[in-house]
Amino acid sequence: MSDKGSCARSSYYIAGKNKGSSGRLNYEKVSVIGRTAFDLTVSAVCAIIVIDKLNMMIPKQNLILLHGALGSSKSFENLVPYLSKDFNLIVPDLKWHGRWSIADAGFTMQDLVDDLEYILQKQNIQNASVFGFSMGGYVALSLALKKPTLFTKIMTLGTKLDWKPEQAEKESKMLNPEKIQDKVPQFAEYLKSLHGKNWDHLCKQTSEMMTGLGTRPIVTTENITSIDFPTRLCMGDQDHMVSLGETNAFYSALSQGEMQVFPKTPHPVEKVKAKLLAQSILEFLE
């Protein structure tokens, strides 16, 4: 069959990739399966029209990326390029983090949940999917307990779900800003790059938040059963902050639960292989 005058199967390879500054196709730069651009002129234009129409007809799905404790929207800089083509990404800084970093009296987990609800309402976002890393996953699941209709799917990574006083105390001790500055100065500088001069206040605020979560957890194996949409709980096999046992316990309590363990993967999302993580997100949200 001739390629001329039809949207040939091969012609989509040149669509949208060879426009000059004037918006016209640079035909001389195009070659598809041995054919010259001159031979494929009609097919190329047809392909571009079809693809442009498809892009207008099929809106991208909303995907919210929620950072972890002491993190910010910058935590996902390696992941965003793998997802931006397929999703309308919403990557906020939760209150008290990143550009919203402030040295005030402190915050609780419920404050963060309320902040996420405010973000969704302000942006008029409904039926969204969420990928939440660590604390971000807990925030999303907590809001889902309150308003499940806001979400279609939630995927978490490295989210600690089983909070008890002794565990909260252990985690909070790791957030002493003086010790961080003294023993891990490079991490202190990284936190400064995310949160500015208030990074040390955020450490103390987060420590207090975790202590409160230890005595008053929002998500439990009992109430998570009410989340009735696909939910995938993930962890890395080298994550020392989250246990396989607790992740499995909450996964088992979910009515539409899934669990995934990433190989050779520690806790920090910045150290997770972005391409591998993106593939999992794309597969889950299909």
N, C-alpha and C positions, 0 to 999 in steps of 0.2 A: 504493500500500500504506500502511496506517495505521502510524504510529510507535508506537502504544500496544501495550504487551505484547511488544515485540521490541527487539533491540539495533539500532536504526536507524543507518544510516551516519553521520548528522549528530550523533548523540547523544554521540559520544566527545569532542567539543569541550568539554563541561562537566565531564567526569570528573576528579575530583581537584583541581579549581581553585576550587571555591566552598564549601568546608567551613568552617563557623563554629568558634568555640572549643569548642563542645560536640561537634564531630565530625559534626554534621548539615549537610545541604546548605542553603545560603542561596538557596532557590529564587527569591526575589524579585529577585535580582541577575543571574539567568541569562536569556539570550535567544539562541536558536540559529536562524539562518536564518528570522527573522521569527516564530518560534513562541515562546510563553511557556513558562516553566519548568513551569507547571501542566500544560500539554499533554504535556510531556516527562518528567514525574516518573518513570513506570515505566521509560522508556528510559534515563534518567540513572542510576538505581540499577542497572539491568542492565549498563550500560556500565562502571560503577565496579567491579562484581563481576568482570566479564570481565577488565578491565585489571589489577586486583589479583591475580587468579589467574595471569595471564600473567607478571606481575612475579615471582611466587613460583616459577613453573615454569621460567623462563628466567634462570639466573644470569648476572650480568654477567661479561664476559671481563676477566681481569686485564691491566692495562697498567701497565708500570713506566716512569716518567719519570726519566731519569738526567741530572743536571746536568753542566756542563763544568768545566774547570779554573778555580779561584777562584770557582766558583759554589756554589749551594746549592739546596735545594728551593724557595726563594723565587723562583728564576729562572723558574719556570713559573706564577707567579701570574696572568698574563694568559691562559695557555693552558688551565689547569684548568677554568674555567667552561664551555668549549666541549666538554670531554671527559667530565666527571663524570657526565653523564646516561647515557652509553653504556658506560662502563667502570668497573670496580673499580680505582681508581687507587692505585698504590703510588709515593709520591714521597719517597724517602729522602734524607737528607744522607749522602753517603759519608764514611767515616771521615776525620778531619782537616779536615772542612769543616762550615760552619754550626754547629749546636749541638754537633758533635763536634770542634770546633776545639781543638787542643792544641798546645803548643809543645814538641814532643819532638824526637828525633833525625832524623826525616824518614820518608819513605815512597817506595816504588817503585810502578810501575804494577801489578806483580803483587800488591802489598799491597791495592790498590784492587779488583782482580779477586777476590781472596780475600774481601774485605769484602762484595762483591756476592753471592758464593756463600753467605756466612754469613747475609745478610739473607734470601735466598730459602729457605734451610733453616730458619731461625728462624720464618719466617712460613708454612712448609709450602707454598710456592708452586711449582707445576710448570706446564709448558706455558704459560708466560707470553709475552706480546708485549712488546717494548721499544721505546721511543723514546729514543734517546740523543743528546744534544746535545754536539758537540765531543768532549771527553775521555770523556764518558759513553758515547758510541757506541763508542769504542775499548775501554772496559772491557767492554761487553756482547759485542762481537765476540771479545774475548780469552777470556771465559768460555765462549762458544759453541764455541770450538775445543777446550776441555777437556771440557765437558759439554753437548753440543748438545741433549740430550733435555730440558733445562730450558726451552727456548724453542720457540715456534711461528713467530714472525716477529720480525725486527729492522729498525727504520728508524733511520737516523742523519741528522744534519744538521750540516754544518760540521765533520766529523770528519777530522782530518789522519791519513792512513794511511801515507804514505811517509816514515818517519823515518830520517834519516841524521845523522851527527855535526854537519855544518855547519848543517843546518836546525835541529837541536836547540839548538845554540849561539845561533843567531839568535833563536829563540823565547824562550830562557831569559833573554837579555839584556833583554827587554821586561818582565821581572818583578822588576826591582830596586826594592824598596820605597821606598828613599830618593828615587829618580828619580820614582817614581809620586807620592809625597807632594809633591815639589817642582814637577813639571811638570803633573800632572793631579790636583790636590788633591780635586776633586769625585769622582773615581774612587776615591781613597783613602778618602773618607768613605763611599762606597757599599760598599766592601769591609769597612769597620768595621761597617757595619750588618748585614752577612751573617755575619761571623766574629768580631766582637768585637775585643778587644785583641790577639788573636793573628794578625790579618790579615797583618802584616808577616812573621811566621814562615811562614805558609802560602805567601806569595810565594816565599820562599827554598826551602821544601820542594818546591814545584811545579817550580821551576827545576831543582833537583837531579833530580827525577823525570824531567823532559824530557831532561836530559843523559844519564841512564841509558837512556832509551828510544831515543836516537839511536844508541847503540852496541849495544843489545840489544833490537831491536823484537820484539814478540810476534806481531803480525799481519803477514803478508807476502803477496805475490801468489801465492806457492807454496802456503802452508798454508790460505789462505782458501777454496781450492777444496773443502775438506772440509766446509764449511758447506752443508748440503743442505736448506735450507728458505728460503722467500721472504725476501729481504733487499734493502731499498731504501736506496741511498746518495744523500743529497741535499746540495746546497750552494746558496748564494746567488750570483747573478751579480756581486755586489759584495763577495764575501768575499775578503779579501787574505791570509788565513791558510791557505787550502786551494786547491789548484790544480785546474782542470778535468782536466788530464792525469792526475794521480794518482788522482782519483776515478774517472775512466773506466777506468784500468788495473785497479783493484780490482773495479770493476763487471764488467768483461769476464772476470775470473777466477772470478766467482761462478757456480755452476751454476743458481741461480734468482735471479739478480740483476736489479735495476731501478735506474735512475738518474733523478733529477729535479733540475732547476735552477730555483730560484725567482727570478722577476724582481724587480729593484729591491730586493734583499735583501742586507744586510751580514752580518758574522759574528755579532755578539751576538744571542742568542736573544730578549733583551728587546726588540730592535728589529725582529724579524720580525713580520709581520702575523699575529696569533694566529689569526684566523678562517681565513685561507688555509692556514696550517700544519695546523690542526685538520681541515680538509676533506681534506687530503692523507693525514693519519693515518687518518681514518675510511675513506677509500676504500681504502687499503692493507690495512686490517685487516678488511675485509668478509668 
